[in-house]
Structures are given as C-alpha cells and as structure tokens.
Amino acid sequence: MMAHLTLLGYYGFGNAGDEAVLAGAIARLRAADPHAQITVISGNPDETAKIHGVHAVGRGNIARIRILLKNTDLFLLGGGGLLQDRTSRRSLWYYLAMMFWARMSGAQIACCAIGAGPLLHSSSRRLIRSMLSKCSAVSVRDAGSAQELRKCCRGKVPVTIEITADAALAMPAVTDVEKTQALTSLSGMGQGSVLRYITVAIRPCAYLQLDQSWLETLANLLRDATAAMDAAVVILPMHDGVDQPISEALAVLIGDRAFTVKTASYREAAAIIAVSEMVLTMRLHALVFAAQAGVPAIGIEYDRKVGRFAQMAGYPVVAPTAINTIDLVGLRRNFDPQAQAVLFAQLQAAESGNDALLKRLFNPAKTQIAGEDR
C-alpha cells in the first residue's frame, strides 16, 4: 500500500532558501519511495502544490490537519532552522505541537536535516528534549546543531543524532537553460554591456544595528568592487516581502551600478547566483546556491548557521560589525575552484545521509500500513 508522509517546515512564505530546502527534501523522499503520497503543511498551500507537485494544506487549517495526521504514516520535521527560539517561541511551539499531535495520532515522527539553535529559554529545551524521546530518527545539518540538541538532553540523548547537511543540497542543479535565462534577465534590468555581476543578499535583523551607517559602509565597499572589476551589483531579496526594503535602500546608496531583482522562484535565485562573479550574503541559502555552482562567496555571519555552513563549504565569513574588512577583489583573485569542488563533494556526501535515513524509516512505515490498525 501507499505510504502517506507529512512534511512540515517554514514552507509557503516566499523564502527562496526554505523553498529550496523543500525541493531537496521532496527529492529525497521520492528517491526513498517513488509511490509515497507527500503532503506539505504550508503557509500557502496552493502555491506549494503548484511549485512542488505535492498535496498541501494550510498551517492554520486545523480541521484538515487533524484528518491529515490520522492518515499519516511518517511525519517529518525539516529541513531548515526550525528548532530555535530567538525570532519567536511561538513558531517553535507550533512545530513541536504538530510533532506531538502526529505521534499521538499513530504516526512515526522524525527530523531531517534540521537546524537547531540558538535556544534561549529553558522551556524550549525541555520541550525539544521530550520531542526527541519520541522520534524514530533525527538528522541535523551541521555539528553545531547536534551540539545544541545534546545540550537539551543534558548528556542523555534518547535518539541517535546523525550529522548530515542542508537538504537544499539535494535540489536538482541549475541547468544551462536557466543560467542563460538569468543572464538575459539581468542584462535587461541593468546595463546591457555588463558581463560580470556581484550578487548581494542582505536581510533585516531585529537584534543587530544594521543602520544607515552600516548600509553606507557596505555601499562604499561595493562601489569600489564594481569599479575594480567592471561589474554591476545585483541585490537579491531572498525572502519576498521581508528583504526588499533594506535591499532597495542599499541599491540607492550604491547608485547606477546596482539594481534590485525580484525573482519568481527559488530556482531563479539559484540561477542568478550561478552566473555571478561572486556572492556576498547574509542569507544562508545564497551561500548554499554559491557552493552548488562553484561561485566565490563570503558570508556575513548575523547568525551562527551562516558560519557553520561557510566552514563546511570553505567560504570566509565576517561579523556584521566587520564588513569594512571585506576584500571582494582579493576573494575573487584567491578563489580556488578545485579546492571548492572537493569541499562541495564532501557536503554532498554528508547530505546523502538524509537519503539513507529516510530509506531506513520507510520499512517501518510500510509495515505499519500493511499490518497495523490505525
């Protein structure tokens, strides 16, 4: 019989990175069982169903979620940085409540390529510890996340925590056709004679002082780099409706060698990065897209997840307060594509652990379908 899987993450909110994570997770699930029925709990279920070719229900549609969970064999949390309470405890409670509800409804529950931390509240750590005790399997996207979860468990970890890598790494690679389309689009938006692009992805951050002075420092840095490299700056809002204001403010400060783009999908964002000369980003998944494409990049570490991935991918990072030290021309000059390719192959090998984990989970799910009363 067909396995019924439910997937929950920060999906359907116009965040290119999280949509890439969803694409990677779906690819892994379909590889594990091509016949499984996948349903995603989403902030925009119609869009999720259209883009990813899955069933979807709204996050707030409790009546439909109740029915869904009663018919779920495997409930998967992830991927993405969901187990943190810096931005909001409410979202963490939602994710954990759904996992507990799924388990009470008779489903297996598991975490796949999850990011954890920061966890600022003891109540959050207690709830996560309780959730882990009910999981059939857990994989995390980096060693720092594993450490955060072990801290929650006070040394008594109830489940093996496997360190894999970000699920977006399983996203199908950008094609040559998509790259050509991206170059055509960029040449139409900016100066047609420009053949080189520096892609920048920044975001607002409530707990950092990214004020006018900070933006001016960044703008000066980028103006100098465009002059030295005869390039244009492509400012890429990765989270629709969130990143635009700060992105547009930066474009104004840089001047006529910069423009902001609005992408229709995570694949367009990945394609723009793939045809870039280099990437400067606060957004984690702009780094992931750069690593996939073998493009030089530097991360602005507003959050530990950026530094964690950058270390695995071999990219430098700077603190937001140290952006004046960035040397984009030097980064481009010193970039070693062969060393980068080796590190990316290691990342891909680590991410394949998610595939192995899911394939192990499917046997109990199928047994449950065939022989257990629900």
KEVEXTOR-884529 format. One line per 4 residues: their letters; for each residue y, x, z of N, C-alpha, C. Coordinates in steps of 0.1 Angstrom, whole numbers. Layout:
BEGIN
A = Y:X:Z:Y:X:Z:Y:X:Z  ...
END
This chain:
BEGIN
MMAH = -12:8:0:0:0:0:13:9:0  24:3:-4:36:10:-5:42:12:9  47:25:11:54:28:24:68:24:23  73:19:34:87:14:35:95:24:44
LTLL = 105:30:38:113:40:45:127:36:47  133:38:58:147:35:60:154:48:64  165:50:57:173:63:58:187:59:64  191:67:74:204:64:80:212:77:81
GYYG = 224:77:77:233:88:78:248:83:76  257:92:73:271:88:71:272:86:55  266:75:51:265:73:37:273:60:33  279:61:21:287:50:16:301:50:21
FGNA = 307:61:24:320:62:29:329:71:20  324:74:8:332:82:-1:333:97:2  324:102:10:324:116:13:314:123:4  320:132:-5:311:138:-15:300:146:-9
GDEA = 303:153:2:292:161:8:281:152:13  284:141:20:273:133:25:266:126:14  272:123:3:265:117:-8:256:127:-15  260:140:-15:250:150:-19:239:151:-10
VLAG = 241:151:3:230:151:13:221:139:10  226:127:8:217:116:5:209:118:-8  216:124:-18:208:126:-30:197:136:-28  199:146:-20:189:156:-17:178:150:-9
AIAR = 181:142:1:171:135:9:162:126:1  169:118:-8:161:109:-16:152:117:-26  156:128:-31:148:136:-40:136:141:-32  138:145:-19:126:150:-11:117:138:-8
LRAA = 122:127:-5:114:115:-2:105:111:-14  111:111:-25:104:107:-37:94:117:-41  96:130:-38:86:140:-40:74:138:-31  77:134:-19:67:132:-9:58:120:-12
DPHA = 65:109:-17:57:97:-21:65:90:-32  61:92:-44:69:86:-55:69:70:-55  60:64:-48:59:50:-47:66:43:-35  71:51:-27:77:46:-14:89:38:-18
QITV = 91:27:-10:104:19:-11:114:25:-1  125:29:-6:135:36:2:147:26:4  151:24:16:163:16:19:173:24:27  185:24:23:195:32:30:205:22:37
ISGN = 208:25:50:218:18:57:231:25:54  240:17:48:252:23:42:265:16:45  276:24:45:289:17:46:293:9:34  287:12:23:290:5:11:277:3:3
PDET = 269:-7:7:255:-8:2:255:-10:-13  264:-18:-19:264:-20:-34:266:-6:-41  275:2:-36:278:14:-43:266:24:-41  260:24:-29:249:33:-26:237:29:-35
AKIH = 234:16:-37:223:12:-45:226:16:-60  238:15:-64:241:18:-78:240:33:-81  246:41:-72:247:55:-74:233:62:-73  225:58:-62:213:65:-59:200:58:-63
GVHA = 201:46:-68:189:39:-72:180:35:-61  185:31:-50:177:27:-39:181:13:-34  173:7:-25:178:-5:-18:188:-1:-7  197:-9:-4:207:-6:6:212:-18:14
VGRG = 214:-17:27:220:-27:35:232:-22:42  242:-31:46:254:-27:52:251:-23:67  259:-13:71:257:-8:85:260:-19:95  269:-28:92:272:-39:102:265:-51:100
NIAR = 255:-52:91:248:-64:88:235:-64:97  238:-68:110:227:-66:120:215:-75:117  217:-87:111:206:-96:108:197:-90:98  203:-84:87:194:-78:77:188:-65:82
IRIL = 195:-58:91:189:-45:96:177:-49:105  178:-60:113:167:-64:122:155:-67:113  156:-74:102:145:-77:93:140:-64:87  149:-55:83:145:-43:77:137:-34:86
LKNT = 141:-33:99:134:-24:108:120:-30:111  118:-43:111:105:-49:114:95:-45:103  100:-41:91:92:-38:80:92:-23:76  98:-15:85:99:-1:82:87:7:88
DLFL = 82:16:80:71:24:84:76:38:90  87:43:83:93:56:87:108:54:87  114:57:98:129:56:100:134:71:101  142:74:91:147:88:91:162:89:93
LGGG = 165:97:103:179:100:106:183:113:99  193:113:90:197:125:84:197:124:68  201:135:63:207:147:69:222:145:73  228:157:75:242:157:79:244:159:94
GLLQ = 257:162:97:260:165:111:263:153:119  252:146:122:253:133:129:253:133:144  246:144:150:244:144:164:256:153:170  267:147:171:279:153:177:288:142:182
DRTS = 296:145:192:305:135:198:320:140:199  323:150:190:337:154:190:346:144:184  342:139:172:350:129:165:349:116:171  337:112:176:336:99:182:322:98:189
RRSL = 322:92:201:309:89:207:303:76:201  312:68:196:307:55:191:297:57:179  300:66:170:291:68:158:278:74:163  278:83:173:266:89:178:258:78:185
WYYL = 264:70:193:256:59:199:250:50:188  257:47:178:252:39:167:239:45:161  240:58:158:228:64:152:216:64:162  219:67:174:208:67:184:202:53:187
AMMF = 211:43:187:207:30:190:198:25:178  201:28:166:193:24:155:179:31:155  179:43:160:166:50:161:157:44:171  163:41:183:156:34:194:151:20:189
WARM = 159:13:182:156:0:177:144:1:167  145:11:158:134:13:149:121:16:156  122:24:166:109:28:173:104:15:180  112:7:186:108:-5:193:102:-15:183
SGAQ = 106:-14:171:101:-23:160:88:-18:154  83:-6:159:70:-2:155:70:9:144  82:14:140:83:25:130:82:39:137  77:48:129:78:62:132:93:65:131
IACC = 98:74:139:112:79:138:112:94:137  121:100:129:122:114:127:136:118:123  139:130:124:152:136:120:149:146:109  157:146:99:155:155:88:168:162:84
AIGA = 168:176:84:180:184:81:192:180:88  191:177:101:202:172:109:211:184:114  223:180:116:232:190:122:236:185:136  236:194:145:239:190:159:250:198:165
GPLL = 259:192:173:270:198:180:283:197:172  294:198:179:294:200:194:291:187:201  285:189:213:282:178:222:290:180:235  300:172:237:310:175:248:307:167:260
HSSS = 298:157:259:296:147:271:281:148:275  279:148:288:265:148:293:257:136:290  264:124:288:257:112:285:251:113:270  259:120:262:254:122:248:241:130:248
RRLI = 241:141:256:229:150:257:217:143:263  220:134:273:208:126:278:202:117:268  211:110:260:206:101:250:198:108:239  203:119:235:196:127:225:183:132:230
RSML = 183:137:243:170:141:249:160:130:248  164:118:252:155:106:252:150:103:238  159:104:228:155:101:214:145:111:209  147:124:212:138:134:207:124:132:212
SKCS = 123:127:224:110:125:230:102:114:222  109:106:214:102:96:207:100:99:192  105:111:188:105:115:174:91:121:170  86:117:158:74:123:153:77:137:147
AVSV = 89:140:143:92:153:137:107:155:137  112:167:138:126:170:137:128:183:130  137:182:120:142:195:113:157:195:114  163:207:116:177:209:116:181:218:105
RDAG = 194:218:102:199:225:90:203:240:93  203:243:106:207:257:109:202:260:124  202:273:127:197:277:140:206:272:151  219:272:148:229:267:158:226:252:163
SAQE = 222:244:153:218:230:156:206:230:165  196:238:162:184:239:170:187:243:184  196:252:186:201:257:199:207:245:207  216:237:200:222:226:206:212:216:211
LRKC = 202:213:203:192:203:208:183:209:219  180:221:219:173:227:230:181:227:243  194:228:242:202:227:254:202:213:260  201:203:251:200:189:255:187:187:263
CRGK = 177:194:260:164:192:266:161:201:278  171:210:281:170:218:293:157:226:294  154:231:282:142:240:281:129:233:280  128:220:281:116:212:279:117:203:267
VPVT = 115:210:255:117:203:242:105:195:239  106:181:238:95:173:236:89:172:222  95:179:213:90:179:199:94:193:193  86:197:183:89:210:176:101:208:168
IEIT = 111:217:169:123:216:162:122:227:151  121:222:138:120:231:127:134:234:121  136:247:118:149:251:112:147:252:97  154:243:90:153:243:75:166:246:70
ADAA = 172:238:62:186:240:56:191:226:52  204:226:48:211:214:44:204:207:33  202:193:35:195:185:25:202:185:11  215:188:11:222:188:-2:217:199:-12
LAMP = 210:209:-6:204:219:-14:193:214:-23  188:203:-20:177:197:-28:183:188:-39  196:186:-40:203:179:-50:200:185:-64  197:178:-74:195:184:-87:207:192:-92
AVTD = 205:203:-98:216:212:-101:225:206:-111  237:211:-111:247:206:-121:243:211:-135  244:202:-145:240:206:-158:251:212:-166  247:218:-177:258:224:-186:267:213:-192
VEKT = 261:201:-194:269:190:-199:280:186:-189  276:186:-176:285:182:-165:296:193:-164  292:205:-166:302:216:-165:312:215:-176  308:212:-188:317:210:-199:326:199:-197
QALT = 321:188:-192:329:176:-189:340:180:-178  336:188:-168:345:192:-158:357:200:-164  353:210:-172:363:218:-178:373:210:-187  367:201:-195:376:192:-203:385:184:-195
SLSG = 380:179:-184:388:171:-175:399:179:-168  396:191:-164:406:200:-157:417:204:-167  413:207:-179:423:212:-189:433:200:-192  428:188:-191:437:177:-194:446:174:-183
MGQG = 442:177:-170:451:175:-159:461:185:-157  457:198:-159:466:209:-156:472:215:-169  474:228:-169:479:234:-181:467:238:-190  468:233:-202:456:234:-211:453:249:-214
SVLR = 462:258:-213:459:272:-216:452:279:-205  451:273:-193:445:280:-181:430:279:-183  424:291:-181:409:292:-182:402:295:-169  410:297:-159:405:301:-146:410:291:-135
YITV = 402:287:-126:406:277:-116:401:282:-102  410:281:-92:407:283:-78:406:270:-72  394:266:-67:393:252:-62:395:253:-46  403:244:-41:406:244:-27:402:230:-21
AIRP = 395:230:-10:391:217:-4:395:218:11  406:211:14:410:211:28:410:196:34  411:195:47:409:182:53:418:182:65  422:170:69:430:168:82:420:171:94
CAYL = 425:175:105:417:177:117:425:174:129  421:164:136:429:159:148:431:169:159  421:178:160:421:187:172:426:201:168  432:203:156:438:215:151:452:212:147
QLDQ = 461:222:149:475:220:145:477:225:130  473:217:121:475:220:107:488:214:102  499:221:107:512:216:105:519:221:92  531:218:90:538:222:78:538:237:76
SWLE = 540:244:87:540:259:87:526:264:82  515:258:86:502:262:82:500:259:67  505:248:62:504:245:48:512:254:40  524:258:45:532:267:37:526:281:36
TLAN = 519:285:47:512:298:46:501:298:36  494:287:36:483:285:26:488:285:12  499:277:10:505:276:-3:510:290:-8  516:298:0:521:311:-4:509:320:-8
LLRD = 498:319:0:486:327:-4:481:323:-17  481:310:-20:475:305:-33:484:308:-44  497:307:-42:507:311:-53:505:326:-57  503:334:-47:501:349:-50:488:351:-58
ATAA = 478:343:-54:465:345:-61:466:340:-75  472:329:-78:473:324:-91:481:333:-100  491:340:-95:499:349:-103:490:362:-106  483:366:-96:475:378:-98:463:376:-108
MDAA = 458:364:-108:446:361:-115:448:352:-128  461:348:-130:465:339:-141:456:327:-140  456:320:-129:447:309:-126:456:297:-122  450:286:-121:456:274:-115:448:270:-103
VVIL = 454:262:-94:448:258:-82:443:243:-84  431:240:-82:425:227:-82:423:223:-68  430:213:-63:428:208:-50:419:196:-50  408:197:-43:397:188:-45:395:180:-32
PMHD = 400:168:-30:397:160:-19:382:156:-19  375:160:-9:360:158:-8:357:144:-1  366:139:7:364:126:13:375:117:9  371:107:1:380:98:-5:388:90:5
GVDQ = 401:90:4:410:83:13:413:90:26  407:101:28:409:109:40:417:122:37  412:129:27:417:143:23:429:142:14  432:131:8:443:130:-2:457:134:3
PISE = 461:128:15:475:132:19:477:147:21  468:153:28:470:168:31:469:176:18  460:171:9:458:178:-4:470:177:-13  476:165:-13:488:163:-22:500:171:-16
ALAV = 501:171:-3:512:179:4:511:194:0  498:199:0:496:213:-4:500:215:-19  496:206:-27:499:207:-42:514:208:-44  522:200:-37:536:200:-38:542:214:-34
LIGD = 537:219:-24:542:232:-19:538:244:-28  527:243:-35:523:254:-44:531:253:-57  534:241:-62:542:240:-74:534:237:-86  539:241:-98:534:236:-110:521:243:-114
RAFT = 516:252:-106:503:258:-109:492:252:-101  495:240:-95:484:233:-87:484:218:-91  473:212:-90:472:198:-91:460:193:-83  461:180:-79:450:174:-71:442:165:-80
VKTA = 429:166:-79:420:158:-87:413:147:-78  410:136:-85:403:125:-78:389:124:-85  379:127:-79:365:126:-85:359:113:-83  351:109:-93:344:96:-92:330:97:-84
SYRE = 325:110:-83:312:111:-76:311:125:-71  300:127:-62:297:140:-57:293:150:-68  287:145:-78:283:154:-89:296:159:-97  306:151:-98:318:156:-104:324:167:-96
AAAI = 324:165:-82:329:175:-73:321:188:-75  308:187:-75:300:199:-77:302:206:-90  305:198:-101:307:204:-114:320:211:-114  331:206:-108:343:213:-107:342:226:-100
IAVS = 335:226:-89:332:239:-82:324:249:-90  315:243:-98:306:252:-106:313:259:-117  325:254:-122:333:260:-132:345:267:-127  345:269:-114:357:276:-107:355:291:-107
EMVL = 366:298:-106:366:312:-104:362:316:-90  367:307:-80:363:309:-66:367:296:-59  362:295:-46:365:283:-38:370:288:-24  380:280:-20:385:282:-6:384:268:0
TMRL = 376:267:11:373:254:16:372:253:31  376:242:37:373:237:50:360:228:50  358:223:38:346:213:37:333:221:35  324:218:44:311:224:44:304:223:30
HALV = 304:211:24:296:210:12:303:215:0  316:218:0:322:226:-10:315:240:-10  312:246:2:305:258:3:291:257:-3  284:246:0:271:243:-5:271:243:-20
FAAQ = 281:236:-26:281:235:-40:284:249:-47  293:257:-40:296:270:-45:283:279:-45  275:278:-34:263:286:-33:253:282:-44  252:269:-46:243:264:-57:247:270:-70
AGVP = 260:271:-73:265:275:-86:267:290:-87  265:298:-76:267:312:-76:282:316:-77  291:308:-71:305:310:-72:310:317:-60  319:327:-60:325:333:-48:333:322:-40
AIGI = 332:323:-27:338:313:-18:341:319:-5  351:313:2:354:316:16:356:304:23  351:303:35:352:291:44:363:292:54  370:281:57:379:281:68:372:273:79
EYDR = 369:280:90:359:275:100:366:266:110  369:254:106:375:244:115:364:239:125  352:241:121:340:236:128:329:246:127  321:247:137:310:257:137:300:256:125
KVGR = 299:243:120:289:241:109:293:249:96  307:251:94:311:259:83:307:273:84  309:279:96:305:293:98:290:294:98  282:285:103:268:286:103:262:286:88
FAQM = 267:278:80:262:278:66:267:290:59  280:294:61:286:306:54:277:318:57  273:320:70:265:331:74:252:331:66  245:320:64:233:319:57:235:322:42
AGYP = 246:318:37:249:319:22:255:332:19  260:340:29:266:353:27:281:352:23  287:341:28:301:339:25:310:343:37  321:349:35:330:351:46:337:339:51
VVAP = 341:339:64:349:328:69:361:333:77  371:325:78:382:328:87:385:316:96  391:319:107:396:308:116:408:302:109  411:289:112:423:282:106:436:290:110
TAIN = 436:296:121:448:304:125:449:317:118  439:321:111:439:334:104:440:334:89  444:323:84:444:322:69:453:332:62  463:337:70:472:347:64:464:360:60
TIDL = 452:362:66:444:374:63:435:373:51  435:361:44:426:359:33:431:367:21  421:373:14:424:381:2:415:376:-9  420:366:-16:413:359:-27:410:369:-38
VGLR = 419:377:-42:417:386:-53:406:396:-49  406:401:-37:396:410:-32:383:404:-31  382:391:-27:370:384:-26:363:383:-40  371:380:-50:366:379:-64:361:393:-69
RNFD = 369:403:-66:365:416:-70:353:421:-64  350:418:-51:339:424:-44:327:415:-44  328:404:-50:316:394:-50:304:400:-57  293:399:-51:280:405:-57:271:393:-60
PQAQ = 271:389:-73:263:377:-77:248:379:-74  243:392:-75:228:394:-73:225:392:-59  233:397:-50:231:395:-35:232:380:-32  241:374:-38:243:359:-35:231:351:-40
AVLF = 225:355:-51:213:348:-56:201:350:-47  200:362:-41:189:364:-32:191:355:-19  203:354:-14:205:346:-2:203:331:-6  207:327:-18:206:313:-21:191:310:-23
AQLQ = 183:319:-28:168:317:-29:162:315:-15  167:323:-5:163:321:8:166:308:14  179:303:11:183:290:15:174:279:9  171:280:-3:162:270:-10:149:270:-4
AAES = 143:282:0:130:283:6:131:276:20  142:278:27:143:272:40:144:257:39  151:252:29:153:238:27:140:231:23  131:238:16:118:233:12:110:229:24
GNDA = 113:234:36:107:230:48:108:215:51  119:209:46:121:194:47:111:187:39  107:192:27:97:186:19:84:187:26  80:198:32:68:199:39:67:189:51
LLKR = 78:188:58:79:179:70:76:165:65  83:161:55:82:147:50:67:144:45  61:153:39:48:151:34:38:150:46  41:157:57:32:155:69:34:142:75
LFNP = 46:137:74:49:124:80:43:112:73  41:114:60:37:102:52:22:98:54  14:107:58:0:103:61:-1:93:73  6:96:84:5:85:95:12:72:90
AKTQ = 22:73:82:29:61:77:19:53:69  11:60:60:2:53:51:-10:47:59  -14:54:69:-25:49:78:-20:37:85  -8:37:90:-2:25:97:-2:13:88
IAGE = 2:15:75:3:4:66:-11:-2:63  -21:7:62:-35:3:58:-42:-4:70  -40:1:82:-49:-3:93:-43:-9:105  -30:-9:107:-24:-14:119:-17:-27:117
DR = -17:-35:128:-10:-47:128:5:-44:131  15:-50:125:29:-47:127:34:-59:135
END
